[in-house]
Amino acid sequence: MSKILVTGGAGFIGSNFIRLLLQRGGHQVVNLDALTYAGNLESLADVANEPGYAFVKGDIAERDQVEAVFAAHRPSVVVHFAAESH
């Protein structure tokens, strides 16, 4: 089972990607999102309590936060969707 860190997972594309991974099974997903204007956790309400899903509020621009996520969750894959598009 792979552990996948998804940055920006509360955005439109990231949340759909997370949902796809969890539906396919065989993955643990860690969602790292700063919840700025584009992030909305309600878009992931249907998977929030899934055993293979974890949410971490954090900013990819903050090295300490990212290092803490890597230390705690030890992902084998990172998929990067975090962006400020405006």
N, CA, C and O atoms as a CHARMM CRD file, in Angstrom:
* protein
*
  344
    1    1 MET  N      0.85200  -1.18000   0.00000 PROA 1      0.00000
    2    1 MET  CA     0.00000   0.00000   0.00000 PROA 1      0.00000
    3    1 MET  C      0.88900   1.23200   0.00000 PROA 1      0.00000
    4    1 MET  O      1.76400   1.37000   0.85600 PROA 1      0.00000
    5    2 SER  N      0.67200   2.12500  -0.95300 PROA 2      0.00000
    6    2 SER  CA     1.46800   3.34600  -1.02000 PROA 2      0.00000
    7    2 SER  C      0.81300   4.45200  -0.19700 PROA 2      0.00000
    8    2 SER  O     -0.40900   4.52000  -0.06700 PROA 2      0.00000
    9    3 LYS  N      1.65400   5.30400   0.34600 PROA 3      0.00000
   10    3 LYS  CA     1.17200   6.47400   1.06600 PROA 3      0.00000
   11    3 LYS  C      1.49000   7.68200   0.19900 PROA 3      0.00000
   12    3 LYS  O      2.64900   7.94800  -0.11700 PROA 3      0.00000
   13    4 ILE  N      0.45700   8.40100  -0.17800 PROA 4      0.00000
   14    4 ILE  CA     0.58400   9.50400  -1.12300 PROA 4      0.00000
   15    4 ILE  C      0.27500  10.81600  -0.41700 PROA 4      0.00000
   16    4 ILE  O     -0.78600  10.97500   0.18700 PROA 4      0.00000
   17    5 LEU  N      1.21600  11.75400  -0.50000 PROA 5      0.00000
   18    5 LEU  CA     1.00100  13.09900   0.00300 PROA 5      0.00000
   19    5 LEU  C      0.50000  13.94600  -1.15700 PROA 5      0.00000
   20    5 LEU  O      1.16600  14.06600  -2.18500 PROA 5      0.00000
   21    6 VAL  N     -0.68100  14.53100  -0.98300 PROA 6      0.00000
   22    6 VAL  CA    -1.26300  15.40500  -2.00300 PROA 6      0.00000
   23    6 VAL  C     -1.25300  16.82000  -1.44500 PROA 6      0.00000
   24    6 VAL  O     -1.89900  17.10100  -0.43600 PROA 6      0.00000
   25    7 THR  N     -0.51700  17.71100  -2.10700 PROA 7      0.00000
   26    7 THR  CA    -0.54600  19.11900  -1.69600 PROA 7      0.00000
   27    7 THR  C     -1.66900  19.80500  -2.45900 PROA 7      0.00000
   28    7 THR  O     -1.89200  19.53000  -3.63800 PROA 7      0.00000
   29    8 GLY  N     -2.36800  20.69300  -1.78200 PROA 8      0.00000
   30    8 GLY  CA    -3.49000  21.37300  -2.42200 PROA 8      0.00000
   31    8 GLY  C     -4.68300  20.47100  -2.64500 PROA 8      0.00000
   32    8 GLY  O     -5.45100  20.66400  -3.58700 PROA 8      0.00000
   33    9 GLY  N     -4.83600  19.49700  -1.78700 PROA 9      0.00000
   34    9 GLY  CA    -5.89800  18.51600  -1.95700 PROA 9      0.00000
   35    9 GLY  C     -7.30200  19.01000  -1.67600 PROA 9      0.00000
   36    9 GLY  O     -8.26700  18.29700  -1.95100 PROA 9      0.00000
   37   10 ALA  N     -7.44500  20.21200  -1.13600 PROA 10     0.00000
   38   10 ALA  CA    -8.78100  20.75200  -0.88500 PROA 10     0.00000
   39   10 ALA  C     -9.26900  21.61500  -2.05000 PROA 10     0.00000
   40   10 ALA  O    -10.38200  22.14000  -2.00900 PROA 10     0.00000
   41   11 GLY  N     -8.45600  21.76100  -3.06900 PROA 11     0.00000
   42   11 GLY  CA    -8.87600  22.48400  -4.26500 PROA 11     0.00000
   43   11 GLY  C     -9.66400  21.57000  -5.19000 PROA 11     0.00000
   44   11 GLY  O     -9.82500  20.38200  -4.91000 PROA 11     0.00000
   45   12 PHE  N    -10.14800  22.11800  -6.27800 PROA 12     0.00000
   46   12 PHE  CA   -11.00100  21.35200  -7.19500 PROA 12     0.00000
   47   12 PHE  C    -10.29700  20.12400  -7.76500 PROA 12     0.00000
   48   12 PHE  O    -10.82200  19.01500  -7.67300 PROA 12     0.00000
   49   13 ILE  N     -9.12700  20.30500  -8.34700 PROA 13     0.00000
   50   13 ILE  CA    -8.42700  19.17900  -8.97600 PROA 13     0.00000
   51   13 ILE  C     -7.91100  18.21500  -7.91400 PROA 13     0.00000
   52   13 ILE  O     -8.07000  17.00100  -8.04600 PROA 13     0.00000
   53   14 GLY  N     -7.29300  18.75200  -6.86000 PROA 14     0.00000
   54   14 GLY  CA    -6.74400  17.89700  -5.81500 PROA 14     0.00000
   55   14 GLY  C     -7.78900  17.04700  -5.12400 PROA 14     0.00000
   56   14 GLY  O     -7.54700  15.87100  -4.85000 PROA 14     0.00000
   57   15 SER  N     -8.95200  17.62300  -4.83800 PROA 15     0.00000
   58   15 SER  CA   -10.00000  16.85700  -4.14800 PROA 15     0.00000
   59   15 SER  C    -10.54300  15.73300  -5.03200 PROA 15     0.00000
   60   15 SER  O    -10.84300  14.64600  -4.53800 PROA 15     0.00000
   61   16 ASN  N    -10.66800  15.98800  -6.32100 PROA 16     0.00000
   62   16 ASN  CA   -11.11800  14.93000  -7.22000 PROA 16     0.00000
   63   16 ASN  C    -10.07600  13.83300  -7.35400 PROA 16     0.00000
   64   16 ASN  O    -10.42200  12.65700  -7.46500 PROA 16     0.00000
   65   17 PHE  N     -8.80800  14.20700  -7.34700 PROA 17     0.00000
   66   17 PHE  CA    -7.73200  13.21900  -7.39800 PROA 17     0.00000
   67   17 PHE  C     -7.73500  12.35000  -6.14400 PROA 17     0.00000
   68   17 PHE  O     -7.60100  11.13000  -6.23000 PROA 17     0.00000
   69   18 ILE  N     -7.89000  12.98000  -4.98000 PROA 18     0.00000
   70   18 ILE  CA    -7.94800  12.22400  -3.72300 PROA 18     0.00000
   71   18 ILE  C     -9.12100  11.24600  -3.73900 PROA 18     0.00000
   72   18 ILE  O     -8.97200  10.08100  -3.37000 PROA 18     0.00000
   73   19 ARG  N    -10.25800  11.71500  -4.15900 PROA 19     0.00000
   74   19 ARG  CA   -11.44100  10.85700  -4.22100 PROA 19     0.00000
   75   19 ARG  C    -11.18700   9.65200  -5.13900 PROA 19     0.00000
   76   19 ARG  O    -11.56600   8.52900  -4.80600 PROA 19     0.00000
   77   20 LEU  N    -10.55300   9.88300  -6.28400 PROA 20     0.00000
   78   20 LEU  CA   -10.22400   8.80200  -7.21500 PROA 20     0.00000
   79   20 LEU  C     -9.28600   7.78300  -6.57000 PROA 20     0.00000
   80   20 LEU  O     -9.50500   6.57800  -6.68900 PROA 20     0.00000
   81   21 LEU  N     -8.24800   8.25800  -5.89000 PROA 21     0.00000
   82   21 LEU  CA    -7.31100   7.34300  -5.23000 PROA 21     0.00000
   83   21 LEU  C     -8.01500   6.47600  -4.19300 PROA 21     0.00000
   84   21 LEU  O     -7.79200   5.26700  -4.13000 PROA 21     0.00000
   85   22 LEU  N     -8.85400   7.09300  -3.38900 PROA 22     0.00000
   86   22 LEU  CA    -9.54400   6.34400  -2.33900 PROA 22     0.00000
   87   22 LEU  C    -10.56600   5.36900  -2.91500 PROA 22     0.00000
   88   22 LEU  O    -10.76800   4.29100  -2.35500 PROA 22     0.00000
   89   23 GLN  N    -11.20600   5.72300  -4.01000 PROA 23     0.00000
   90   23 GLN  CA   -12.15900   4.82200  -4.64300 PROA 23     0.00000
   91   23 GLN  C    -11.45300   3.60900  -5.22900 PROA 23     0.00000
   92   23 GLN  O    -11.97600   2.49600  -5.16800 PROA 23     0.00000
   93   24 ARG  N    -10.28200   3.81400  -5.79000 PROA 24     0.00000
   94   24 ARG  CA    -9.52200   2.69600  -6.38100 PROA 24     0.00000
   95   24 ARG  C     -8.93900   1.78000  -5.32600 PROA 24     0.00000
   96   24 ARG  O     -8.72100   0.59600  -5.58600 PROA 24     0.00000
   97   25 GLY  N     -8.68500   2.30600  -4.14100 PROA 25     0.00000
   98   25 GLY  CA    -8.15800   1.50300  -3.04400 PROA 25     0.00000
   99   25 GLY  C     -6.66000   1.27100  -3.18200 PROA 25     0.00000
  100   25 GLY  O     -6.05500   1.57400  -4.21000 PROA 25     0.00000
  101   26 GLY  N     -6.07900   0.72400  -2.11600 PROA 26     0.00000
  102   26 GLY  CA    -4.65900   0.40900  -2.12100 PROA 26     0.00000
  103   26 GLY  C     -3.75500   1.58500  -1.80600 PROA 26     0.00000
  104   26 GLY  O     -2.53600   1.48500  -1.94500 PROA 26     0.00000
  105   27 HSD  N     -4.33700   2.69900  -1.38100 PROA 27     0.00000
  106   27 HSD  CA    -3.55300   3.89500  -1.08500 PROA 27     0.00000
  107   27 HSD  C     -3.98500   4.49800   0.24000 PROA 27     0.00000
  108   27 HSD  O     -5.15900   4.45800   0.61000 PROA 27     0.00000
  109   28 GLN  N     -3.02000   5.05300   0.93900 PROA 28     0.00000
  110   28 GLN  CA    -3.30300   5.94900   2.04400 PROA 28     0.00000
  111   28 GLN  C     -2.99500   7.34000   1.52300 PROA 28     0.00000
  112   28 GLN  O     -1.98200   7.54300   0.85400 PROA 28     0.00000
  113   29 VAL  N     -3.85200   8.29000   1.82100 PROA 29     0.00000
  114   29 VAL  CA    -3.71500   9.63600   1.27200 PROA 29     0.00000
  115   29 VAL  C     -3.61500  10.65200   2.40400 PROA 29     0.00000
  116   29 VAL  O     -4.44200  10.67100   3.31500 PROA 29     0.00000
  117   30 VAL  N     -2.58500  11.49700   2.32900 PROA 30     0.00000
  118   30 VAL  CA    -2.42200  12.60700   3.25200 PROA 30     0.00000
  119   30 VAL  C     -2.60400  13.88000   2.43900 PROA 30     0.00000
  120   30 VAL  O     -1.89300  14.10900   1.46100 PROA 30     0.00000
  121   31 ASN  N     -3.54900  14.69600   2.84400 PROA 31     0.00000
  122   31 ASN  CA    -3.89000  15.93600   2.15200 PROA 31     0.00000
  123   31 ASN  C     -3.29400  17.11100   2.92600 PROA 31     0.00000
  124   31 ASN  O     -3.71500  17.39400   4.04800 PROA 31     0.00000
  125   32 LEU  N     -2.32200  17.79100   2.33200 PROA 32     0.00000
  126   32 LEU  CA    -1.71800  18.97300   2.94400 PROA 32     0.00000
  127   32 LEU  C     -2.22700  20.20500   2.20900 PROA 32     0.00000
  128   32 LEU  O     -1.94000  20.39300   1.02600 PROA 32     0.00000
  129   33 ASP  N     -2.97900  21.04200   2.90800 PROA 33     0.00000
  130   33 ASP  CA    -3.56700  22.21700   2.27000 PROA 33     0.00000
  131   33 ASP  C     -3.61200  23.37000   3.26000 PROA 33     0.00000
  132   33 ASP  O     -3.89900  23.17400   4.44100 PROA 33     0.00000
  133   34 ALA  N     -3.32800  24.57300   2.77400 PROA 34     0.00000
  134   34 ALA  CA    -3.35600  25.76200   3.61700 PROA 34     0.00000
  135   34 ALA  C     -4.76000  26.33900   3.75800 PROA 34     0.00000
  136   34 ALA  O     -4.98600  27.24000   4.56500 PROA 34     0.00000
  137   35 LEU  N     -5.69600  25.82400   2.97900 PROA 35     0.00000
  138   35 LEU  CA    -7.08200  26.29100   3.00200 PROA 35     0.00000
  139   35 LEU  C     -7.18700  27.79300   2.75900 PROA 35     0.00000
  140   35 LEU  O     -7.82700  28.51900   3.52000 PROA 35     0.00000
  141   36 THR  N     -6.54800  28.24100   1.68600 PROA 36     0.00000
  142   36 THR  CA    -6.69800  29.62700   1.27100 PROA 36     0.00000
  143   36 THR  C     -7.99900  29.74400   0.48300 PROA 36     0.00000
  144   36 THR  O     -8.86400  28.87500   0.59100 PROA 36     0.00000
  145   37 TYR  N     -8.14700  30.79300  -0.29800 PROA 37     0.00000
  146   37 TYR  CA    -9.40700  31.04900  -1.00900 PROA 37     0.00000
  147   37 TYR  C     -9.86400  29.89200  -1.90000 PROA 37     0.00000
  148   37 TYR  O    -11.06500  29.72900  -2.11500 PROA 37     0.00000
  149   38 ALA  N     -8.93700  29.08800  -2.42000 PROA 38     0.00000
  150   38 ALA  CA    -9.31200  28.02900  -3.35900 PROA 38     0.00000
  151   38 ALA  C     -9.58900  26.69100  -2.67800 PROA 38     0.00000
  152   38 ALA  O    -10.15300  25.79000  -3.29900 PROA 38     0.00000
  153   39 GLY  N     -9.20300  26.55000  -1.42200 PROA 39     0.00000
  154   39 GLY  CA    -9.38600  25.28300  -0.72400 PROA 39     0.00000
  155   39 GLY  C    -10.69200  25.22700   0.03800 PROA 39     0.00000
  156   39 GLY  O    -11.08800  26.19600   0.68500 PROA 39     0.00000
  157   40 ASN  N    -11.35900  24.08800  -0.04200 PROA 40     0.00000
  158   40 ASN  CA   -12.64000  23.92800   0.63000 PROA 40     0.00000
  159   40 ASN  C    -12.75400  22.48500   1.11900 PROA 40     0.00000
  160   40 ASN  O    -12.95700  21.56900   0.32100 PROA 40     0.00000
  161   41 LEU  N    -12.62600  22.29000   2.40700 PROA 41     0.00000
  162   41 LEU  CA   -12.71100  20.93500   2.95900 PROA 41     0.00000
  163   41 LEU  C    -14.07300  20.29700   2.77200 PROA 41     0.00000
  164   41 LEU  O    -14.18800  19.07200   2.78400 PROA 41     0.00000
  165   42 GLU  N    -15.09700  21.10100   2.60100 PROA 42     0.00000
  166   42 GLU  CA   -16.42900  20.52900   2.38500 PROA 42     0.00000
  167   42 GLU  C    -16.47500  19.70500   1.10300 PROA 42     0.00000
  168   42 GLU  O    -17.31500  18.81500   0.96600 PROA 42     0.00000
  169   43 SER  N    -15.58400  19.99400   0.17000 PROA 43     0.00000
  170   43 SER  CA   -15.54900  19.21300  -1.06800 PROA 43     0.00000
  171   43 SER  C    -15.06700  17.78900  -0.81700 PROA 43     0.00000
  172   43 SER  O    -15.21700  16.91700  -1.67400 PROA 43     0.00000
  173   44 LEU  N    -14.48900  17.55500   0.36000 PROA 44     0.00000
  174   44 LEU  CA   -14.01700  16.21100   0.71500 PROA 44     0.00000
  175   44 LEU  C    -14.79400  15.61900   1.89000 PROA 44     0.00000
  176   44 LEU  O    -14.33700  14.66300   2.51600 PROA 44     0.00000
  177   45 ALA  N    -15.95100  16.17500   2.18900 PROA 45     0.00000
  178   45 ALA  CA   -16.74700  15.68900   3.32100 PROA 45     0.00000
  179   45 ALA  C    -17.08800  14.20800   3.18000 PROA 45     0.00000
  180   45 ALA  O    -17.18200  13.49700   4.18100 PROA 45     0.00000
  181   46 ASP  N    -17.27100  13.74100   1.95500 PROA 46     0.00000
  182   46 ASP  CA   -17.64700  12.33800   1.74200 PROA 46     0.00000
  183   46 ASP  C    -16.51000  11.36400   2.02700 PROA 46     0.00000
  184   46 ASP  O    -16.76300  10.16900   2.18000 PROA 46     0.00000
  185   47 VAL  N    -15.26000  11.83600   2.10300 PROA 47     0.00000
  186   47 VAL  CA   -14.13000  10.94100   2.38600 PROA 47     0.00000
  187   47 VAL  C    -13.42400  11.29100   3.69400 PROA 47     0.00000
  188   47 VAL  O    -12.46000  10.62600   4.07300 PROA 47     0.00000
  189   48 ALA  N    -13.89200  12.32200   4.37900 PROA 48     0.00000
  190   48 ALA  CA   -13.19900  12.81900   5.57000 PROA 48     0.00000
  191   48 ALA  C    -12.98400  11.75400   6.63600 PROA 48     0.00000
  192   48 ALA  O    -11.99800  11.81400   7.37100 PROA 48     0.00000
  193   49 ASN  N    -13.87400  10.79100   6.73400 PROA 49     0.00000
  194   49 ASN  CA   -13.76100   9.75900   7.76500 PROA 49     0.00000
  195   49 ASN  C    -13.25700   8.42300   7.23700 PROA 49     0.00000
  196   49 ASN  O    -13.29100   7.41700   7.94600 PROA 49     0.00000
  197   50 GLU  N    -12.79400   8.41400   6.00500 PROA 50     0.00000
  198   50 GLU  CA   -12.23200   7.18200   5.43900 PROA 50     0.00000
  199   50 GLU  C    -10.96600   6.81000   6.20300 PROA 50     0.00000
  200   50 GLU  O    -10.17800   7.69500   6.53800 PROA 50     0.00000
  201   51 PRO  N    -10.74600   5.52400   6.48900 PROA 51     0.00000
  202   51 PRO  CA    -9.55600   5.12800   7.25000 PROA 51     0.00000
  203   51 PRO  C     -8.23900   5.40700   6.51900 PROA 51     0.00000
  204   51 PRO  O     -7.20200   5.52900   7.17000 PROA 51     0.00000
  205   52 GLY  N     -8.25000   5.51000   5.20800 PROA 52     0.00000
  206   52 GLY  CA    -7.02900   5.76400   4.45600 PROA 52     0.00000
  207   52 GLY  C     -6.78400   7.22400   4.14900 PROA 52     0.00000
  208   52 GLY  O     -5.94700   7.54200   3.30400 PROA 52     0.00000
  209   53 TYR  N     -7.49900   8.12600   4.82100 PROA 53     0.00000
  210   53 TYR  CA    -7.39700   9.56000   4.51900 PROA 53     0.00000
  211   53 TYR  C     -7.01900  10.35300   5.76000 PROA 53     0.00000
  212   53 TYR  O     -7.54300  10.11500   6.84800 PROA 53     0.00000
  213   54 ALA  N     -6.09800  11.30300   5.58300 PROA 54     0.00000
  214   54 ALA  CA    -5.73400  12.21600   6.66700 PROA 54     0.00000
  215   54 ALA  C     -5.58200  13.62300   6.09700 PROA 54     0.00000
  216   54 ALA  O     -5.05800  13.80000   4.99700 PROA 54     0.00000
  217   55 PHE  N     -6.03900  14.61700   6.84600 PROA 55     0.00000
  218   55 PHE  CA    -5.88800  16.00800   6.44200 PROA 55     0.00000
  219   55 PHE  C     -4.92900  16.70800   7.39300 PROA 55     0.00000
  220   55 PHE  O     -4.99800  16.52900   8.60800 PROA 55     0.00000
  221   56 VAL  N     -4.02500  17.51600   6.81800 PROA 56     0.00000
  222   56 VAL  CA    -3.11000  18.34600   7.59800 PROA 56     0.00000
  223   56 VAL  C     -3.21600  19.76800   7.06800 PROA 56     0.00000
  224   56 VAL  O     -2.97300  20.01600   5.88700 PROA 56     0.00000
  225   57 LYS  N     -3.57700  20.69900   7.94200 PROA 57     0.00000
  226   57 LYS  CA    -3.60400  22.11100   7.52100 PROA 57     0.00000
  227   57 LYS  C     -2.18500  22.63800   7.61400 PROA 57     0.00000
  228   57 LYS  O     -1.58100  22.65900   8.68700 PROA 57     0.00000
  229   58 GLY  N     -1.66500  23.06400   6.47400 PROA 58     0.00000
  230   58 GLY  CA    -0.30200  23.58100   6.44800 PROA 58     0.00000
  231   58 GLY  C      0.01200  24.20900   5.11200 PROA 58     0.00000
  232   58 GLY  O     -0.70400  24.03100   4.12600 PROA 58     0.00000
  233   59 ASP  N      1.10300  24.94800   5.10900 PROA 59     0.00000
  234   59 ASP  CA     1.52400  25.72300   3.94400 PROA 59     0.00000
  235   59 ASP  C      2.80400  25.12500   3.38700 PROA 59     0.00000
  236   59 ASP  O      3.77900  24.95700   4.12000 PROA 59     0.00000
  237   60 ILE  N      2.81400  24.80200   2.10300 PROA 60     0.00000
  238   60 ILE  CA     4.00900  24.21200   1.49800 PROA 60     0.00000
  239   60 ILE  C      5.18700  25.18100   1.47500 PROA 60     0.00000
  240   60 ILE  O      6.32500  24.75900   1.26600 PROA 60     0.00000
  241   61 ALA  N      4.93700  26.46700   1.68600 PROA 61     0.00000
  242   61 ALA  CA     6.01200  27.45500   1.73000 PROA 61     0.00000
  243   61 ALA  C      6.70200  27.49100   3.09600 PROA 61     0.00000
  244   61 ALA  O      7.71400  28.17100   3.26700 PROA 61     0.00000
  245   62 GLU  N      6.15700  26.76600   4.05600 PROA 62     0.00000
  246   62 GLU  CA     6.72700  26.71700   5.40600 PROA 62     0.00000
  247   62 GLU  C      7.47400  25.38900   5.58200 PROA 62     0.00000
  248   62 GLU  O      6.86800  24.34400   5.81600 PROA 62     0.00000
  249   63 ARG  N      8.78400  25.45800   5.46500 PROA 63     0.00000
  250   63 ARG  CA     9.62500  24.25900   5.50000 PROA 63     0.00000
  251   63 ARG  C      9.37300  23.38000   6.73500 PROA 63     0.00000
  252   63 ARG  O      9.28000  22.15800   6.62400 PROA 63     0.00000
  253   64 ASP  N      9.26300  24.00500   7.89500 PROA 64     0.00000
  254   64 ASP  CA     9.05200  23.24100   9.12900 PROA 64     0.00000
  255   64 ASP  C      7.76900  22.42400   9.06400 PROA 64     0.00000
  256   64 ASP  O      7.73600  21.27900   9.51600 PROA 64     0.00000
  257   65 GLN  N      6.71300  23.00800   8.50400 PROA 65     0.00000
  258   65 GLN  CA     5.44100  22.29400   8.39200 PROA 65     0.00000
  259   65 GLN  C      5.56600  21.10300   7.44300 PROA 65     0.00000
  260   65 GLN  O      5.05900  20.01900   7.73300 PROA 65     0.00000
  261   66 VAL  N      6.23000  21.30400   6.32700 PROA 66     0.00000
  262   66 VAL  CA     6.39500  20.21500   5.36300 PROA 66     0.00000
  263   66 VAL  C      7.25900  19.10400   5.95200 PROA 66     0.00000
  264   66 VAL  O      6.93900  17.92500   5.80100 PROA 66     0.00000
  265   67 GLU  N      8.34400  19.46800   6.61700 PROA 67     0.00000
  266   67 GLU  CA     9.19700  18.46200   7.25100 PROA 67     0.00000
  267   67 GLU  C      8.42700  17.67000   8.30500 PROA 67     0.00000
  268   67 GLU  O      8.62200  16.46200   8.43800 PROA 67     0.00000
  269   68 ALA  N      7.55500  18.34200   9.05200 PROA 68     0.00000
  270   68 ALA  CA     6.75000  17.65500  10.06800 PROA 68     0.00000
  271   68 ALA  C      5.79300  16.65800   9.42600 PROA 68     0.00000
  272   68 ALA  O      5.59300  15.56500   9.95500 PROA 68     0.00000
  273   69 VAL  N      5.20100  17.02200   8.29700 PROA 69     0.00000
  274   69 VAL  CA     4.30000  16.10200   7.59300 PROA 69     0.00000
  275   69 VAL  C      5.07500  14.87900   7.09900 PROA 69     0.00000
  276   69 VAL  O      4.60100  13.75000   7.22800 PROA 69     0.00000
  277   70 PHE  N      6.26400  15.10100   6.53500 PROA 70     0.00000
  278   70 PHE  CA     7.07200  13.97600   6.07200 PROA 70     0.00000
  279   70 PHE  C      7.49700  13.07700   7.22600 PROA 70     0.00000
  280   70 PHE  O      7.49300  11.85300   7.09100 PROA 70     0.00000
  281   71 ALA  N      7.86200  13.66800   8.35200 PROA 71     0.00000
  282   71 ALA  CA     8.27500  12.88000   9.51300 PROA 71     0.00000
  283   71 ALA  C      7.12100  12.06300  10.07800 PROA 71     0.00000
  284   71 ALA  O      7.29800  10.90300  10.44900 PROA 71     0.00000
  285   72 ALA  N      5.95000  12.66300  10.14200 PROA 72     0.00000
  286   72 ALA  CA     4.79700  11.99700  10.75000 PROA 72     0.00000
  287   72 ALA  C      4.17700  10.94800   9.83600 PROA 72     0.00000
  288   72 ALA  O      3.73000   9.90400  10.31000 PROA 72     0.00000
  289   73 HSD  N      4.14500  11.21100   8.53800 PROA 73     0.00000
  290   73 HSD  CA     3.39100  10.34500   7.62500 PROA 73     0.00000
  291   73 HSD  C      4.25700   9.51000   6.68800 PROA 73     0.00000
  292   73 HSD  O      3.79400   8.49900   6.15900 PROA 73     0.00000
  293   74 ARG  N      5.49600   9.91600   6.47700 PROA 74     0.00000
  294   74 ARG  CA     6.46200   9.18200   5.64900 PROA 74     0.00000
  295   74 ARG  C      5.88500   8.75100   4.29000 PROA 74     0.00000
  296   74 ARG  O      5.83400   7.55800   3.98800 PROA 74     0.00000
  297   75 PRO  N      5.45800   9.70800   3.48600 PROA 75     0.00000
  298   75 PRO  CA     4.88700   9.35800   2.17400 PROA 75     0.00000
  299   75 PRO  C      5.95100   8.80700   1.22700 PROA 75     0.00000
  300   75 PRO  O      7.12700   9.16400   1.30600 PROA 75     0.00000
  301   76 SER  N      5.51100   7.93800   0.33800 PROA 76     0.00000
  302   76 SER  CA     6.41200   7.40900  -0.68600 PROA 76     0.00000
  303   76 SER  C      6.23900   8.14300  -2.00900 PROA 76     0.00000
  304   76 SER  O      7.07700   8.02500  -2.90400 PROA 76     0.00000
  305   77 VAL  N      5.15700   8.89900  -2.13200 PROA 77     0.00000
  306   77 VAL  CA     4.84600   9.64200  -3.35700 PROA 77     0.00000
  307   77 VAL  C      4.29700  11.01100  -2.96000 PROA 77     0.00000
  308   77 VAL  O      3.55100  11.13400  -1.98800 PROA 77     0.00000
  309   78 VAL  N      4.67600  12.03600  -3.72500 PROA 78     0.00000
  310   78 VAL  CA     4.10700  13.36800  -3.54900 PROA 78     0.00000
  311   78 VAL  C      3.47900  13.79600  -4.87000 PROA 78     0.00000
  312   78 VAL  O      4.11200  13.73100  -5.92400 PROA 78     0.00000
  313   79 VAL  N      2.22600  14.23300  -4.79600 PROA 79     0.00000
  314   79 VAL  CA     1.53700  14.79100  -5.95800 PROA 79     0.00000
  315   79 VAL  C      1.19200  16.22300  -5.60100 PROA 79     0.00000
  316   79 VAL  O      0.49200  16.48000  -4.62200 PROA 79     0.00000
  317   80 HSD  N      1.69100  17.15300  -6.40500 PROA 80     0.00000
  318   80 HSD  CA     1.63300  18.57300  -6.06500 PROA 80     0.00000
  319   80 HSD  C      0.55700  19.29800  -6.87200 PROA 80     0.00000
  320   80 HSD  O      0.67200  19.45900  -8.08700 PROA 80     0.00000
  321   81 PHE  N     -0.48600  19.73000  -6.17100 PROA 81     0.00000
  322   81 PHE  CA    -1.53900  20.54300  -6.78300 PROA 81     0.00000
  323   81 PHE  C     -1.64100  21.93000  -6.14600 PROA 81     0.00000
  324   81 PHE  O     -2.39200  22.77200  -6.63900 PROA 81     0.00000
  325   82 ALA  N     -0.90900  22.18400  -5.07100 PROA 82     0.00000
  326   82 ALA  CA    -1.02300  23.46200  -4.36400 PROA 82     0.00000
  327   82 ALA  C     -0.55500  24.60400  -5.25700 PROA 82     0.00000
  328   82 ALA  O      0.52900  24.55200  -5.83700 PROA 82     0.00000
  329   83 ALA  N     -1.38600  25.63200  -5.35800 PROA 83     0.00000
  330   83 ALA  CA    -1.03900  26.80100  -6.16200 PROA 83     0.00000
  331   83 ALA  C     -1.98500  27.94900  -5.83400 PROA 83     0.00000
  332   83 ALA  O     -3.13800  27.73600  -5.46000 PROA 83     0.00000
  333   84 GLU  N     -1.49400  29.12600  -5.97700 PROA 84     0.00000
  334   84 GLU  CA    -2.32300  30.32000  -5.89300 PROA 84     0.00000
  335   84 GLU  C     -2.57200  30.74200  -7.32800 PROA 84     0.00000
  336   84 GLU  O     -1.67300  31.26600  -7.98400 PROA 84     0.00000
  337   85 SER  N     -3.75800  30.52400  -7.81600 PROA 85     0.00000
  338   85 SER  CA    -4.02600  30.73600  -9.23900 PROA 85     0.00000
  339   85 SER  C     -4.50200  32.14300  -9.57600 PROA 85     0.00000
  340   85 SER  O     -4.67600  32.46400 -10.75100 PROA 85     0.00000
  341   86 HSD  N     -4.71100  32.97000  -8.59500 PROA 86     0.00000
  342   86 HSD  CA    -5.16200  34.34700  -8.87400 PROA 86     0.00000
  343   86 HSD  C     -4.07000  35.31000  -8.46500 PROA 86     0.00000
  344   86 HSD  O     -4.23000  36.52200  -8.60900 PROA 86     0.00000
